[in-house]
Amino acid sequence: MNSTPSLHRTDLAQLIVNRIVQEKDRIKIQYEVSKNQIGYFFIDDLLPPEITEYVNSQFPSKDAMVLKKSIRENKYIGVQMNQYARILEELIYAFQDERVVNIIKDICNIDDLQPDVNLYAGGLSSMKHAQFLNPHLDNSHDKERNRWRVLNLLFYVTPNWLDSNGGHLELWPEGLKQDQTTLYSRFNRLIVMATHDKSWHSVNPVVADASRNCVSNYYFSSTSLSNSDKFHVTTFRGRPHQKLRNQILKLDSFLRMNLRKLFKKGVIENPHVYKTDKE
């Protein structure tokens, strides 16, 4: 890696900004055209490929991550960044650099946009063969229920990931009874999508004997993107052909939502939060 720029978060943030500037006009139009349903944009070749390949090579083993496996989802996550290779934390917090936040704020025309130092539901994710994420709405708020979750940033880092491999982000802009839009999780691609009460999205099953790795962040705001949005827990549904699973997940969401009405911050503390040594 001696031939690459510094891998400190400030330098990585500048590389991200430089690349976004090159594509700013295109991705601003892409977001504007889509924002009345589920706003999104994507940009390829975000970082020099040797840096992204290095990031992928430093992903923790599955044994060092947490397996989340249920009828809702099946994936590995990592959020305790101080337990992993330094580059992973540097990259995650590069996306929280003020320069990156400000340019995305301008692209998406969101006046109040704030990153999340706690990485609430952010961090690392890895999905191997047969793993998936069912259609769902993200939790509407941050850890303290003070801010609205408004943007999801997904940076895919697995080299040579084929479109035929699966493990791709799916948006359901017309709801779960209509066709989805597939955004391929290609190497070195950043996808930014809006999160609100209509942002149904999923990840289709990985069909390759390989792991699709992703670095993710959420941005928050004091106001929601949708006038109709209200507080909601992460809400899962079945795919169109999963009739029984859909009914089970409806009940699951109903019960969890009612628990949150009684216990504002949940019955147990959400473990998907980065706790640093200072906490």
C-alpha positions as CSV (number, residue, x, y, z in Angstrom):
1,M,0.0,0.0,0.0
2,N,3.0,2.3,-0.1
3,S,1.9,3.7,-3.4
4,T,-1.5,4.8,-2.2
5,P,-2.5,7.9,-0.4
6,S,-2.7,8.0,3.4
7,L,-5.4,5.8,4.8
8,H,-6.4,8.3,7.5
9,R,-10.0,9.3,7.6
10,T,-9.4,12.9,6.6
11,D,-7.5,11.8,3.4
12,L,-10.2,9.2,2.6
13,A,-12.9,11.8,3.1
14,Q,-11.1,14.0,0.6
15,L,-10.9,11.2,-2.0
16,I,-14.6,10.6,-1.5
17,V,-15.5,14.3,-2.0
18,N,-13.2,14.5,-5.0
19,R,-15.0,11.6,-6.7
20,I,-18.5,12.8,-5.8
21,V,-17.7,16.3,-7.3
22,Q,-16.9,14.6,-10.6
23,E,-20.3,13.0,-10.7
24,K,-22.3,15.6,-8.8
25,D,-24.6,16.8,-11.5
26,R,-25.6,13.3,-12.6
27,I,-26.2,11.9,-9.1
28,K,-28.1,15.0,-8.1
29,I,-30.5,14.4,-11.0
30,Q,-30.7,10.7,-10.2
31,Y,-31.8,11.5,-6.6
32,E,-34.2,14.3,-7.6
33,V,-36.0,12.0,-10.1
34,S,-36.4,9.3,-7.6
35,K,-37.0,11.2,-4.4
36,N,-40.8,11.3,-4.7
37,Q,-40.8,7.5,-4.1
38,I,-37.5,6.2,-2.6
39,G,-34.8,8.7,-3.3
40,Y,-31.4,7.2,-4.2
41,F,-28.2,7.7,-6.1
42,F,-25.1,5.6,-6.7
43,I,-21.6,6.3,-7.8
44,D,-19.0,3.8,-9.0
45,D,-15.2,3.8,-8.6
46,L,-15.6,5.8,-5.3
47,L,-12.0,5.2,-4.1
48,P,-8.8,4.1,-5.9
49,P,-9.4,0.4,-6.4
50,E,-6.3,-0.6,-4.5
51,I,-7.6,1.1,-1.4
52,T,-11.0,-0.6,-1.6
53,E,-9.4,-4.0,-2.2
54,Y,-7.3,-3.4,0.9
55,V,-10.4,-2.5,2.9
56,N,-12.0,-5.8,1.8
57,S,-8.9,-7.7,2.7
58,Q,-9.1,-6.4,6.2
59,F,-12.7,-7.4,6.9
60,P,-12.9,-9.5,10.0
61,S,-13.5,-13.2,9.9
62,K,-17.0,-14.4,10.4
63,D,-16.0,-15.7,13.9
64,A,-15.2,-12.1,14.9
65,M,-18.6,-10.8,13.7
66,V,-22.2,-11.2,15.0
67,L,-24.5,-13.5,13.1
68,K,-28.1,-12.1,12.9
69,K,-30.2,-15.1,11.7
70,S,-34.0,-15.3,11.8
71,I,-36.9,-15.3,9.3
72,R,-36.3,-11.5,9.0
73,E,-32.6,-11.6,8.0
74,N,-29.5,-13.7,7.8
75,K,-26.2,-11.8,7.8
76,Y,-23.1,-11.0,9.7
77,I,-22.5,-7.6,11.3
78,G,-19.6,-5.8,13.0
79,V,-19.9,-2.6,14.9
80,Q,-17.2,-2.6,17.6
81,M,-14.7,-1.0,15.3
82,N,-11.8,-0.9,17.7
83,Q,-11.7,-4.7,17.6
84,Y,-11.0,-4.7,13.9
85,A,-8.3,-3.5,11.5
86,R,-7.8,0.3,11.8
87,I,-8.6,1.0,8.1
88,L,-12.2,-0.1,8.7
89,E,-12.9,2.5,11.3
90,E,-11.0,5.1,9.4
91,L,-13.2,4.5,6.3
92,I,-16.5,4.5,8.2
93,Y,-15.7,7.8,9.9
94,A,-14.5,9.3,6.6
95,F,-18.1,9.2,5.5
96,Q,-18.9,11.2,8.6
97,D,-16.4,13.9,7.8
98,E,-18.1,17.3,7.5
99,R,-17.0,17.7,3.9
100,V,-18.7,14.5,2.8
101,V,-21.8,15.2,4.8
102,N,-22.1,18.7,3.3
103,I,-21.8,17.6,-0.3
104,I,-24.4,14.8,0.2
105,K,-26.6,17.3,2.0
106,D,-26.4,19.5,-1.1
107,I,-27.1,16.6,-3.5
108,C,-30.2,15.5,-1.6
109,N,-31.3,19.0,-0.6
110,I,-31.6,18.2,3.1
111,D,-30.9,21.3,5.1
112,D,-30.2,19.5,8.4
113,L,-28.0,16.4,7.9
114,Q,-26.1,14.8,10.7
115,P,-23.8,11.7,10.9
116,D,-23.9,9.3,13.7
117,V,-20.8,8.7,15.8
118,N,-22.5,5.8,17.6
119,L,-22.9,3.9,14.3
120,Y,-26.5,2.9,15.3
121,A,-27.3,0.0,13.0
122,G,-24.3,1.0,10.8
123,G,-20.8,-0.5,10.6
124,L,-19.8,-3.6,8.7
125,S,-22.0,-6.3,7.1
126,S,-21.1,-9.4,5.3
127,M,-23.4,-11.9,3.6
128,K,-22.3,-15.3,2.3
129,H,-24.1,-18.1,0.4
130,A,-27.9,-18.2,1.1
131,Q,-27.9,-15.2,3.4
132,F,-30.5,-12.4,2.8
133,L,-32.4,-9.5,4.2
134,N,-36.2,-9.5,3.8
135,P,-38.1,-6.4,2.7
136,H,-38.2,-3.9,5.6
137,L,-38.4,-0.3,6.7
138,D,-35.5,0.9,8.8
139,N,-36.1,2.1,12.3
140,S,-37.3,5.6,12.0
141,H,-35.0,7.2,14.6
142,D,-31.6,7.2,16.2
143,K,-30.6,5.4,19.4
144,E,-32.1,8.1,21.7
145,R,-35.2,8.6,19.5
146,N,-34.2,12.3,19.1
147,R,-33.4,12.4,15.4
148,W,-35.0,11.0,12.3
149,R,-33.0,8.5,10.2
150,V,-33.0,10.0,6.7
151,L,-30.2,8.5,4.6
152,N,-28.5,5.1,4.4
153,L,-25.0,5.0,2.9
154,L,-23.8,1.6,1.6
155,F,-20.3,1.1,0.2
156,Y,-19.6,-2.3,-1.4
157,V,-16.0,-3.5,-1.3
158,T,-15.9,-7.1,-2.5
159,P,-13.7,-7.3,-5.7
160,N,-15.1,-8.9,-8.8
161,W,-18.6,-9.3,-7.3
162,L,-20.8,-10.4,-10.3
163,D,-24.3,-9.3,-10.9
164,S,-25.2,-13.0,-11.0
165,N,-23.9,-13.5,-7.4
166,G,-27.0,-12.0,-5.7
167,G,-26.7,-10.1,-2.5
168,H,-28.0,-6.9,-4.2
169,L,-30.0,-4.0,-2.7
170,E,-33.6,-4.0,-3.8
171,L,-35.9,-1.0,-3.6
172,W,-39.7,-1.4,-3.6
173,P,-40.9,2.1,-4.6
174,E,-44.4,1.0,-5.5
175,G,-44.8,-1.2,-2.4
176,L,-44.3,-5.0,-2.0
177,K,-47.0,-6.0,-4.4
178,Q,-45.2,-4.4,-7.4
179,D,-41.8,-5.1,-9.0
180,Q,-38.7,-4.1,-7.2
181,T,-35.7,-2.0,-8.5
182,T,-32.4,-3.8,-8.1
183,L,-29.3,-1.8,-7.4
184,Y,-26.3,-4.1,-7.9
185,S,-23.7,-4.3,-5.1
186,R,-20.8,-3.9,-7.4
187,F,-17.2,-3.5,-6.2
188,N,-16.3,0.1,-5.2
189,R,-19.9,1.3,-5.5
190,L,-21.5,3.7,-3.1
191,I,-25.3,3.7,-2.9
192,V,-27.1,6.4,-0.9
193,M,-30.9,5.8,-0.3
194,A,-33.5,7.8,1.5
195,T,-35.1,6.2,4.6
196,H,-38.7,7.0,5.5
197,D,-42.1,5.3,6.0
198,K,-42.2,4.3,2.3
199,S,-38.6,3.1,1.9
200,W,-39.2,-0.6,1.6
201,H,-35.9,-2.3,0.7
202,S,-34.3,-5.7,0.9
203,V,-31.2,-7.7,-0.1
204,N,-31.8,-10.7,-2.4
205,P,-30.1,-14.0,-1.4
206,V,-26.4,-14.5,-2.1
207,V,-26.2,-17.4,-4.6
208,A,-22.4,-17.5,-5.0
209,D,-19.9,-19.3,-2.7
210,A,-18.4,-16.1,-1.6
211,S,-19.0,-13.2,0.8
212,R,-20.4,-9.8,-0.2
213,N,-18.9,-7.1,2.2
214,C,-20.3,-3.7,2.8
215,V,-19.4,-0.6,4.9
216,S,-22.5,1.3,6.0
217,N,-23.5,4.6,7.6
218,Y,-26.7,6.3,8.5
219,Y,-27.3,10.1,8.5
220,F,-30.0,11.7,10.7
221,S,-32.0,14.9,10.8
222,S,-34.2,16.8,13.2
223,T,-37.0,16.5,10.7
224,S,-38.2,13.5,8.7
225,L,-38.2,13.3,4.9
226,S,-41.9,12.3,4.8
227,N,-44.7,14.4,6.2
228,S,-46.6,11.2,6.9
229,D,-43.8,9.5,8.8
230,K,-44.2,8.5,12.5
231,F,-42.0,6.6,14.9
232,H,-41.7,3.0,13.9
233,V,-39.4,0.1,14.8
234,T,-37.6,-1.8,12.0
235,T,-40.5,-3.4,10.2
236,F,-40.1,-6.6,8.2
237,R,-42.4,-8.2,5.6
238,G,-42.3,-11.4,3.5
239,R,-41.5,-11.3,-0.2
240,P,-44.5,-11.5,-2.5
241,H,-44.4,-15.3,-2.6
242,Q,-43.8,-15.7,1.1
243,K,-47.4,-15.5,2.3
244,L,-47.0,-17.3,5.6
245,R,-43.8,-15.5,6.5
246,N,-45.4,-12.2,5.7
247,Q,-48.2,-12.9,8.2
248,I,-45.7,-14.0,10.9
249,L,-43.6,-10.8,10.3
250,K,-46.6,-8.6,10.5
251,L,-47.4,-10.0,13.9
252,D,-43.7,-9.7,14.9
253,S,-43.6,-6.0,13.9
254,F,-46.9,-5.4,15.7
255,L,-45.6,-6.9,18.9
256,R,-42.3,-5.1,18.8
257,M,-44.0,-1.8,18.0
258,N,-46.3,-2.1,21.0
259,L,-43.4,-3.0,23.3
260,R,-41.6,0.2,22.2
261,K,-44.7,2.2,23.1
262,L,-44.2,0.9,26.7
263,F,-40.4,1.1,26.7
264,K,-39.2,4.0,24.7
265,K,-35.7,2.7,24.2
266,G,-36.6,-1.0,24.1
267,V,-36.8,-3.7,26.6
268,I,-33.1,-4.4,26.2
269,E,-30.4,-2.2,24.9
270,N,-29.8,-2.5,21.2
271,P,-26.3,-4.1,20.8
272,H,-25.8,-2.6,17.3
273,V,-24.1,0.5,18.7
274,Y,-20.4,1.3,18.7
275,K,-19.2,1.6,22.3
276,T,-15.7,3.1,22.4
277,D,-13.2,2.7,25.3
278,K,-14.2,6.1,26.5
279,E,-17.8,5.0,27.2
